[in-house]
């Protein structure tokens, strides 16, 4: 086989292998977090449960909760306009939220 042809085939095989691994990783991540809800928890470095939900202490109800956090740092229980919820979201973004 010609050296150039062999080199081109190897390059294409490496490229296909990289694409396969990337697709496999993306599939695995989507399977683990289909709605993408854990993205906020990961982004803000919050501890998570087995389902990827952030483990925070609710300021409003003073209880432990496992909730998804969106990209803007708002837990799914967030209620706009409520001072405790606004403070909680702000604390999540700044990294000072109470966790368990």
N, C-alpha and C positions, 0 to 999 in steps of 0.2 A: 504494500500500500504506500502511496505517496506520503511523505512526511507532512506536507501541508494539509492534505485531506484528513490524515489521522489527527492532527492538531485541531482542526475545525470540528471534527466529530467529538473529540474530548471536551472542547469548550462548550459545545451544545449540550452534551450530557451533563456537565457541571451546572450549566444554566438551568436545565430542566430539573435537576436534583434540588437546587436552591428554591425554585418555584414550588416544587412539591412540598418541601419542608415548610415554607412560608404558608402555603395553603393548609397544611396539616395543623400548624400552630394556630392559625386563625379559626379553623373549624373547632379545635379544642377549646379555645377561649370563648367562642360563641356558644358552644354547647354548655360550658360551665356557667355562663352569664348571658342568657339569650336576650334579655332586655337591655343589657349594657348598664344595669343599675349600679353595679359595683365600681364603675369607673370613678365616681366621685370619692368613694371610700379609699380607693387606691391612690387617687390624685392627692388627697389630703393626708395620707399616711395614717388612716384610722385603723384600729384593730377590727377584724371582721370575723364573722362566724363561718360555718362550713358552706353556707350559701352565698357568701360574698357580701353580706349586709354588714353595715357598720354597727359596732357595739358602743352606743352612747348612753349617757344618762340624761333623760329628758328634764329640762329645766322647769317646764310648765307643770308636769305631773310628778316630778321627783321620783322617777322610776327608771329602771334599766330597760333599754329597748334595743332590738336588732332591726335596723331599718336601712333601706337603700338610700344613698346620698347621690344627688344629681351633680352634674359638672359644675354648678354654681355654688356648691357647698350646702344645699338645702336638703335636710332629711325629708323622707316622704310624708312624715307627719307635720311638716311645716305649714303654718297658717299665717299668711301674709297679714301684717298689721298688728299681730299680737306681740307685745314687747318681749316676752320670754322666747318665742320662736325666732324673732328677729335677732335677739342676742345669741341664741344657739347657733344660727346659721353664720353669724359673724365670727363666733368662736371657732367653728369648724374651719372656716377659711383662714383664720389666723393661727390655727393649730393649738388652741387652748381649751378645747371642749373636753368635758369630763367623760372618760371612757371606762370600760370594765373588761 
